[in-house]
Amino acid sequence: MQIQDLPYPDPGVPDARSGPRFLWWLFRNQLGGQLKSLAWGLLHFASVSALPFCVGLAVQAVVDRSGSRLAVAGGVMVVCCVGNALGDTFLHRSAVTNWITAAARVQQLLARKTAVLGSALTRRVAAGEVVAVSTGDVEKIGWFVEAVSRFTAAALTVVLVCVALVVYQPALGVVVIVGLPVLALAVLPLLPRATRRADVQRDKAGRATELASDTVAGLRVLRGIGGEELFLDRYRTASQEVRHAAVRSARMWSLISAIQVLLPGLLLIAVVWHGVHLAREGRIGVGELVTVYSSVMILTYPLRHFEEIAMAYSFSRPSAKRAARVLSLERATDTGGSRAAEVPTGDLYDPATGLLAPAGRLTAVVCGDPDTAGRLAERLGGHPSEQGVSALLGGVPLDELPLKSARTAVLVQDKDPVLLSGTLRELLDVPASGAVAAEDALAAAQCGDVLTALGQGSLGGDDPMDARITERGRSLSGGQRQRLALARSLITDPEALVLDEPTSAVDSHTEARIADGVRALRAGRTTVVFTSSPLLLDRADRIVFLHDGEVAAVGAHRELLHTEPRYRAVVTRETDEESAAHPEAVPAGGKPARPLTGDGRVDDHDGDLSDDVLHRLEEIEETA
């Protein structure tokens, strides 16, 4: 695999059982590049390590006044220099290729996992952690994968040089072959502590990244309530914690580096001291002493790769662990599914809560617990619960459908949908049935003023469809972003559309028009809306009220207002004291405790409803 061949046609199925297993899987999947890097590394290190022998031969030839041997030593030195140049050049090329291709493979795997999980990903893993994995962590993982082959080449070279020294000059070679393992293993006791400090630094950096991401995403809201300084102080504190952790980690690695410099120096002193005594006794020649001395000096170069591989593993292990955690998230079945690719039709049903959304009707879901609503929306989108419970469409479990069919069958719009940067035309260019035109979807979502604003600010002409939208739609207001996201969802025209609080950022007049527009555009199609807005609830065909994770009541909005006190408390934001003021409400399915007057208002002729509650109910019904 070459860099120009990226991206991979298929990045493969990773072994995400643990961080080390994931690193090993990456290494095995680019074995060809690793062998190439190993070969060039051996050429490079062997050429460098052979230079001391050439120098020793040349010095001894000068001492012995042998011109032929000096010429041979010079020729061998030229060959070693050429091998060094070629090996170093192509080792660098192959190492960088291994680094980039490993990082690209991880990024492709993360992108594929994001596409498979969709909005469920950020419900299972913090957004800041996903950002950290897809940016800084992929570089550290790639660093370790490419460093393995260079370390292997350096280790083999050290072994070969030690054997050669023992054969060439046993008296000094034994000193070297005993001392080098001590050098290589001396830092091992320090590595666990260095690894722990590196893990702490990575964790703190991930939390700081998550805090920064959340702060930037909510900057407009923070400015509106004057909370920027509070969150800036929190980020300053988090960044200082990262700095302190980085300093503590750097101190440990500087100690390891100092040991890697000190111990080779001590070994060099020992070799020279012992060699001088041997030379005085006439047991070795000057050239042999120069050779051994130079070899020990040169060996400090490949020995540095022992420190690098330890550092690379220490930094990449927590990164690989985080990547494996994200990549281990799966649907109940694989993306291929276990059923035919046909898109099913029929009622949308969730066995966990008992929610039933009849086919072709607009169903509103009221739930007082946002977490319960989020998990339900996730299941309706085809992601089963932790217990393996999956929603059904037309009696078919969604998690058994191929991913493409499941996405075509049910579309879930998050409470906080994201707008990507680009033109409005590009934003609305999404996979769709073709039955809903962009103009109709924009009109149903009440985007007329958004189009006008985009047209006035467009540099590409009067057509608002060519207007540029900044990243995450930050140049738009919250309501404008929400309406454009709704229009994008309506264009897709799925078999079942699930909307989570689609009008929470718009005013009541716009909300009423959106409710009418969505109802008209989605006529005959299954639509589920999670909301507590009376305007949307009054226009729904069916209301399902959830309490404690189960369906507690089903009916029309006005009926549930007068028959289900828990529903009324959620919709009207009624307090416990106000609920206790009218205990006469009967459970859903019974007769209303408060009949309506002829003009549709609450009949309170007994006068036992609190004025505040009565006023709220009348306001809701007037608006509806």
Buried (B, 14 or more C-beta within 10 A) or exposed (E): BEEEEBEBEEBEEBBBEBBBBBBBBBBEBBEEBBEBBBBBBBBBBBBBBBBBBBBBBBBBBBEEEBEEBBEBBBEBBEEBBEBBEBBBEBBBBBBBBBBBBBBBBBBBBBEBBBEBBBBBBBBBBBBBBBBBBBEBBBBBBBBBBBBBBBBBBBBBBBEBBBEBBBEBBEBBBBBBBEBBEEBBEBBEEBBEBBBBBBBBBBBBBBBBBBBBBBBBBBBEEBEEEEBBEEBEEBBEEBBEBBBEBBEBBBEBBEBBBEBBEEBBEEBBEBBBEBBEEBBEEEEBBBBBBBBBBBBBBBBBBBBBBBBBBBBBBBBBBBBBBBBBBBBBBEBBBEBEBEBEEEBBBBBBBBEBBBBBBBBBBBBBBBBBBEEBBBBBBBBBBBBBBEEEBBBBBBEBBBBBBBBBBBBBBBBBBBBBBEBEBEBBEBBBEEEBEEEBEBEBBBBBBBBEEBBEBBBEEBEEEEBBBBBBBEEBBBBBBBBBBBBBBBBBBBBBBBBBBBBBBBBBBBEEEBBBBBBBBBBEBBEEBBBBBBBBBBBBBBBBBBBBBBBEBEBBBBBBBBBBBBBBBBBBBBBBEBEEEBBEBBEEBEEBEEEBBBEEEEEEEBEBEEEEBBEBBBEBBBEBBEBB
